[in-house]
């Protein structure tokens, strides 16, 4: 079931919300939790019911393992072995469903054997709920004796706003809220804040991302079939997909946070205007923030981080980003995407050490360097998305040739693209991403996301400073939000899945 579908908007969501608070008021908080858990399972099964037993089995097995790992009465060596078993089992299940075909093609296929697809369907959201449960098991080993009820744990894993595409919620963020009192009190403030965030995210996805998607879909699709794009088409494809994936995934994250807030629950922030970053490391602290946090805590730090010297630290960065690339998809293009970002991070660290700006540097130099760094970071990310979006290295190579000016000659491109309209939409989206506040900044007075505090309330361009507008529950904001909702609903006839749902 898609967030941007008639079924979800006009049937599932009203029933889930009304049933949750009705159960709380009539039968108590436990019944409310049971209702929300049942609604989350229905939401997941709507996509493909055959994978519901897998999700339930994963929840039951991981809960049992976490209880055993966190049992202080067991010896530390036994608990450690159980923790390793839990991590290996989760990674093994993820590898079986998501990477088996990739491994067989990469090994037997290169040896000349004909490899038929296994036909194994990738369960929806397996990457997301696997990472959440790995973190729970590892933390149960580090901090034993903190057992939770099964219902709280099951709801933590399956809570429908964040189940299928994140944010990747840490158990310490969600489970105390589930066990608390706030979610079970129906407050109009939570409903209005949540609906506002949801409408803004819906508009970003349906009106902006899906409108732009038509051009990169056509151009990358043609390149995947071996048809070289022209230079302008290659740039439209690259920049178009950059803006598409930004508004698609940030829109989903806003919708997820908004939906959770309707139920009185705060999810962590997952996007913080990453296209405004002035370096790749800052970019990854702003883009898919909960994934970056997981990779740092459970991959980079256990590898040793930067504690074992610069060379080892660089290697750990590259390994971590390779894991990120593989997490995004089972293809060598995703591996190359992760490797490229690992190299980006190493280059940035070396550059930052050797070319630091002096403390007494004039303001104009700081401003110029910031603007140049932001543009360079944006272009480096856009360039890497050629690998992310392409279905093969051959298609990526054709796109790359087009970007550097060695593509098909003008007038000979196979794809028919309304270049003027495409450039207007892509340019407008780029201006919005670079100059306007994000949803959390826009709603900063109302603590929109968990543990978030506003760090930027003004837009600065050279010496000009303009205060960001701040949302409030009044008719001044209600009118444009209703208009955005109507525009979004009228655009639902071209429903497309979220980019990150494939992960």
C-alpha positions in Angstrom: 0.0 0.0 0.0 1.5 3.3 -1.1 1.2 6.5 1.1 0.2 8.3 -2.0 -2.7 6.1 -3.0 -6.5 6.6 -2.7 -6.7 3.4 -0.6 -4.2 4.7 2.0 -5.4 8.3 2.1 -9.2 7.7 2.3 -9.5 4.3 3.8 -6.5 2.9 5.7 -5.3 6.0 7.4 -8.6 7.3 8.7 -9.5 3.8 10.0 -6.1 3.3 11.6 -6.1 6.7 13.3 -9.7 6.5 14.5 -9.5 2.9 15.6 -6.3 3.5 17.6 -7.7 6.3 19.7 -11.1 4.6 20.0 -9.4 1.5 21.4 -7.3 3.6 23.7 -10.3 5.4 25.1 -12.6 2.4 25.4 -10.4 -0.6 26.1 -7.1 0.9 27.3 -3.6 1.5 26.0 -2.8 -2.2 25.5 -5.8 -2.5 23.1 -4.5 0.6 21.3 -1.1 -0.9 20.8 -2.7 -4.1 19.6 -4.8 -2.2 17.1 -1.8 -0.2 15.8 0.2 -3.4 15.5 -2.6 -5.1 13.6 -2.9 -2.1 11.3 0.8 -2.1 10.6 0.7 -5.8 9.7 -2.2 -5.2 7.3 -0.3 -2.3 5.7 2.7 -4.6 5.1 0.6 -7.5 3.9 -1.3 -5.3 1.4 1.8 -5.2 -0.8 2.4 -9.0 -0.9 0.7 -11.2 1.8 3.2 -14.0 1.2 6.0 -12.1 2.9 4.0 -11.4 6.1 5.1 -14.7 7.7 8.7 -13.8 7.0 8.3 -10.5 8.8 6.5 -12.1 11.7 9.1 -14.9 11.9 11.9 -12.4 11.9 10.3 -10.4 14.7 9.7 -13.5 16.9 13.2 -15.0 16.4 15.0 -11.7 16.9 13.0 -10.9 20.0 13.9 -14.3 21.5 17.5 -13.9 20.6 17.7 -10.4 22.1 16.1 -11.6 25.3 18.7 -14.4 25.5 21.6 -12.0 24.6 20.5 -9.5 27.2 20.0 -12.1 30.0 22.5 -11.1 32.7 22.3 -14.6 34.2 24.2 -16.0 31.2 27.9 -16.0 30.9 29.4 -13.2 28.9 30.9 -15.6 26.4 27.6 -17.3 25.8 25.8 -14.0 25.4 28.5 -12.9 22.9 28.1 -16.1 20.8 24.3 -15.6 20.8 24.8 -12.0 19.7 27.1 -13.1 16.8 24.6 -15.7 15.9 21.8 -13.1 15.7 23.8 -10.8 13.6 24.9 -13.6 11.2 21.4 -14.9 11.0 20.0 -11.5 10.1 22.7 -10.8 7.5 22.3 -14.3 6.2 18.5 -13.8 5.6 19.2 -10.5 4.0 21.8 -12.0 1.7 19.6 -15.0 0.8 16.6 -12.9 -0.3 18.5 -9.8 -1.7 21.9 -10.9 -2.9 21.7 -14.6 -3.9 21.0 -13.9 -7.6 23.8 -11.3 -7.6 26.3 -13.6 -6.1 25.5 -16.4 -8.5 25.7 -14.1 -11.5 29.0 -12.7 -10.2 30.6 -16.0 -9.6 29.2 -18.8 -11.8 28.3 -16.3 -14.6 31.9 -15.1 -14.9 33.0 -18.7 -15.2 30.9 -19.2 -18.3 28.0 -21.0 -16.7 24.5 -20.0 -17.7 22.8 -18.7 -14.5 19.0 -18.6 -14.4 17.3 -16.3 -12.0 16.3 -18.1 -8.7 12.9 -16.4 -8.7 13.3 -15.4 -5.1 11.2 -12.3 -4.5 12.8 -9.6 -2.3 10.5 -9.0 0.7 9.5 -5.4 1.0 11.6 -3.4 3.5 13.9 -6.3 4.4 16.9 -4.0 4.5 15.2 -1.6 6.9 13.8 -4.0 9.4 16.9 -6.1 9.3 19.2 -3.2 10.3 16.8 -2.1 13.1 16.9 -5.6 14.6 20.6 -6.0 14.3 21.1 -2.8 16.3 18.7 -4.1 18.9 20.5 -7.4 19.3 24.0 -5.7 19.5 22.8 -3.2 22.0 21.1 -6.0 24.1 24.6 -7.4 24.4 26.2 -4.1 25.3 23.5 -3.1 27.8 22.0 -6.3 29.2 19.0 -6.4 31.5 16.7 -4.1 29.6 14.0 -6.5 28.4 10.9 -5.1 26.7 7.5 -6.7 26.1 6.9 -8.6 22.9 4.2 -6.2 21.8 6.4 -3.2 22.3 9.2 -4.8 20.3 6.9 -6.0 17.5 5.4 -2.5 17.2 8.9 -1.0 17.2 9.8 -3.1 14.1 6.5 -3.0 12.2 5.2 0.5 12.9 3.8 1.3 9.5 5.0 4.9 9.0 8.7 3.9 9.1 8.4 0.2 8.2 9.0 0.1 4.4 11.5 2.9 3.8 12.7 4.3 7.1 13.8 6.3 8.9 15.9 3.5 10.4 14.7 4.0 14.0 16.8 3.1 17.0 15.0 1.1 19.7 16.0 3.7 22.3 14.0 6.3 20.3 10.8 4.5 19.6 10.2 1.9 22.3 10.1 4.3 25.3 7.5 6.3 23.4 5.4 3.2 22.7 5.6 2.3 26.4 4.8 5.9 27.5 1.6 7.9 27.8 1.8 10.6 25.0 0.8 8.4 22.0 -2.4 7.4 23.7 -3.7 10.9 24.2 -5.5 12.3 21.1 -4.3 15.8 20.7 -5.3 18.2 17.9 -1.9 19.7 17.9 -0.3 16.4 17.0 -2.9 15.8 14.3 -2.4 19.3 12.7 1.4 19.1 12.9 1.4 15.6 11.5 -1.1 16.4 8.7 0.9 19.5 7.7 4.2 17.5 7.4 2.4 14.7 5.5 0.9 17.2 3.0 4.2 18.8 2.4 5.9 15.4 1.9 3.0 14.3 -0.4 3.4 17.4 -2.5 7.2 16.9 -2.8 6.7 13.3 -3.9 3.6 13.5 -6.2 3.9 16.9 -7.7 7.6 17.6 -7.9 9.5 14.2 -7.9 7.0 12.3 -10.1 6.8 15.2 -12.6 10.5 15.3 -13.0 10.8 11.4 -13.0 9.6 11.2 -16.6 12.8 12.6 -18.1 15.5 10.6 -16.3 13.3 7.5 -16.6 13.3 7.9 -20.4 16.9 8.9 -20.8 18.4 6.3 -18.5 16.1 3.7 -19.9 17.3 4.5 -23.4 21.0 4.4 -22.3 20.3 1.0 -20.7 19.1 -0.3 -24.1 22.4 1.0 -25.7 21.1 4.3 -27.2 23.5 7.1 -26.5 22.0 10.4 -25.3 23.0 13.8 -26.5 25.0 16.1 -24.1 21.9 18.1 -23.1 19.9 14.9 -22.6 22.6 13.3 -20.4 22.7 16.4 -18.2 18.9 16.5 -18.0 19.0 12.8 -17.0 21.7 13.3 -14.4 20.4 16.5 -12.8 16.8 15.3 -13.2 17.4 12.1 -11.3 19.3 14.1 -8.6 16.2 16.3 -8.0 13.8 13.3 -8.4 15.5 11.2 -5.8 15.9 14.1 -3.4 12.3 15.2 -3.5 11.1 11.5 -3.6 13.0 10.3 -0.5 12.9 13.5 1.5 9.2 13.6 0.7 8.7 10.1 2.0 10.6 10.9 5.1 8.4 13.9 5.8 5.3 11.8 5.2 6.6 9.1 7.6 7.4 11.6 10.3 4.1 13.3 9.8 2.1 10.1 10.0 3.8 9.0 13.2 3.1 12.4 14.7 -0.6 12.0 14.0 -0.3 9.0 16.5 1.6 11.1 19.0 5.0 9.5 18.2 8.1 11.4 17.1 10.5 9.8 14.6 14.1 11.0 14.1 14.9 13.4 11.3 16.2 11.7 8.2 16.9 14.7 5.9 18.5 18.0 6.7 18.8 19.9 3.4 21.7 17.6 2.1 22.0 19.5 -1.2 23.2 22.5 0.9 26.2 20.6 2.2 29.6 22.0 1.6 31.4 18.6 1.7 30.7 14.9 1.2 31.1 14.1 4.9 28.6 16.8 5.7 26.4 15.5 2.9 26.1 12.1 4.5 25.4 13.7 7.9 22.4 15.3 6.2 21.3 12.6 3.6 19.5 9.5 4.9 20.7 10.5 8.4 19.5 7.4 10.1 21.3 5.1 7.7 24.5 7.1 8.1 24.2 6.9 11.8 23.7 3.1 11.7 26.7 2.6 9.4 28.9 4.7 11.7 27.8 3.0 14.9 27.7 -0.6 13.7 30.2 -0.7 10.8 32.7 2.1 10.9 33.4 2.2 14.6 33.6 -1.6 15.1 36.1 -1.6 12.2 38.3 0.7 14.3 37.2 4.1 12.8 40.1 6.4 12.6 41.8 5.2 15.8 44.3 2.9 14.1 46.0 5.6 11.9 45.2 7.5 8.8 45.7 4.7 6.3 43.5 2.3 8.3 40.9 5.1 8.8 40.7 5.7 5.1 40.3 2.0 4.5 37.5 1.8 7.1 35.7 4.7 5.4 35.9 2.9 2.0 34.6 -0.4 3.5 31.7 1.4 5.2 30.7 3.1 2.0 30.9 -0.2 0.1 28.5 -1.6 2.7 26.3 1.4 2.0 26.5 0.8 -1.7 25.5 -2.9 -1.4 22.7 -2.0 1.0 21.2 0.1 -1.7 21.1 -2.6 -4.3 22.4 -6.0 -5.4 24.4 -4.9 -8.5 27.9 -3.9 -9.3 26.8 -0.4 -10.1 25.7 0.1 -6.5 29.1 -1.3 -5.3 30.8 1.2 -7.6 28.5 4.0 -6.2 29.6 3.1 -2.7 33.3 2.9 -3.6 33.1 6.3 -5.3 31.7 7.9 -2.2 34.4 6.2 -0.1 37.0 7.7 -2.4 35.2 11.1 -2.1 35.4 11.0 1.7 39.1 10.1 1.6 39.9 12.9 -0.8 38.0 15.4 1.3 39.8 14.4 4.5 43.2 14.8 2.7 42.2 18.1 1.1 40.8 19.5 4.4 44.0 18.8 6.2 46.2 20.4 3.6 44.1 23.4 2.6 42.4 24.7 5.7 41.1 28.2 5.6 43.0 30.5 7.9 41.1 31.9 10.9 41.8 35.5 9.8 40.6 35.0 6.2 38.3 37.8 5.0 34.5 37.2 4.9 34.3 37.4 1.1 36.8 34.5 0.8 34.8 32.4 3.3 31.6 33.1 1.4 33.1 32.3 -2.0 34.7 29.1 -0.7 31.4 28.0 0.9 29.5 28.6 -2.4 32.1 26.8 -4.4 32.2 23.8 -2.0 28.4 23.6 -2.1 28.4 23.5 -5.9 31.2 21.0 -6.1 29.5 18.7 -3.5 26.3 18.9 -5.4 28.0 18.0 -8.7 30.0 15.2 -7.2 26.8 13.6 -5.8 24.9 14.1 -9.1 27.8 12.5 -11.0 27.7 9.5 -8.6 24.0 9.0 -9.2 24.8 8.0 -12.8 26.0 4.7 -11.3 23.1 4.6 -8.8 20.4 5.0 -11.5 22.0 3.0 -14.4 21.0 -0.7 -14.8 24.5 -1.6 -16.2 28.0 -0.2 -16.6 27.3 0.0 -20.3 24.4 2.4 -19.7 26.4 4.3 -17.2 29.3 4.7 -19.6 26.9 6.1 -22.3 25.5 8.6 -19.8 29.0 9.6 -18.7 30.1 10.2 -22.3 27.1 12.4 -22.8 27.8 14.4 -19.6 31.4 15.1 -20.7 30.3 16.1 -24.2 31.1 12.9 -26.1 27.5 11.7 -26.5 25.3 11.5 -29.6 25.2 14.6 -31.8 22.4 17.0 -31.4 19.3 15.9 -33.3 20.3 12.3 -33.4 19.3 11.3 -29.9 16.8 8.4 -29.7 14.8 9.8 -26.8 12.3 12.6 -27.5 12.5 15.0 -24.6 10.9 18.4 -24.1 14.1 20.0 -23.1 12.8 23.4 -22.2 10.1 22.1 -19.9 12.5 19.6 -18.3 15.1 22.3 -17.6 12.4 24.6 -16.1 11.2 21.9 -13.7 14.7 20.8 -12.8 16.0 24.3 -12.3 12.9 25.2 -10.2 13.4 22.2 -8.0 17.1 23.0 -7.6 16.3 26.5 -6.5 13.8 25.2 -3.9 16.3 22.7 -2.5 19.1 25.3 -2.3 17.2 28.4 -1.0 14.1 27.3 0.9 13.9 25.9 4.4 13.3 22.2 4.8 10.1 21.0 6.5 11.7 20.7 9.9 13.0 24.3 9.7 9.6 25.5 8.4 7.9 23.9 11.5 10.7 24.6 13.9 8.4 26.0 16.6 6.6 22.7 17.1 9.5 20.2 17.6 8.6 18.3 14.4 11.1 15.5 14.7 12.7 13.6 17.6 15.6 15.4 19.3 15.7 18.1 16.7 16.5 21.7 17.4 16.6 24.5 14.8 20.2 25.4 13.8 19.2 27.6 10.9 16.5 30.2 10.9 17.8 32.5 8.2 18.8 32.2 4.6 22.1 33.9 3.9 23.3 35.0 0.5 26.5 37.0 0.7 25.6 39.7 3.2 21.8 39.5 2.7 19.9 37.6 5.5 16.3 36.7 5.2 14.4 35.1 8.0 12.8 31.7 7.2 9.0 31.6 7.5 7.7 29.5 10.4 4.4 27.5 10.2 1.6 28.0 12.7 -1.9 26.5 13.1 -3.8 29.4 11.5 -5.8 30.1 8.3 -2.8 31.9 6.8 -1.1 28.6 6.4 -4.2 26.4 6.0 -5.2 27.9 2.6 -1.9 27.1 0.7 -1.7 23.7 2.4 -5.2 22.8 1.3 -4.3 23.9 -2.2 -1.2 21.7 -2.1 -3.3 18.7 -0.9 -5.8 19.2 -3.7 -3.1 19.5 -6.3 -1.4 16.3 -4.9 -4.6 14.3 -4.9 -5.5 15.3 -8.4 -2.0 14.1 -9.4 -2.4 10.6 -7.9 -3.4 9.1 -11.3 0.3 8.7 -12.2 1.2 6.8 -9.0 4.8 5.6 -8.9 6.5 3.8 -6.0 9.1 5.5 -3.9 12.7 5.1 -5.1 13.8 3.6 -1.8 11.1 1.0 -1.6 13.2 -1.3 -3.7 15.7 -1.5 -0.8 
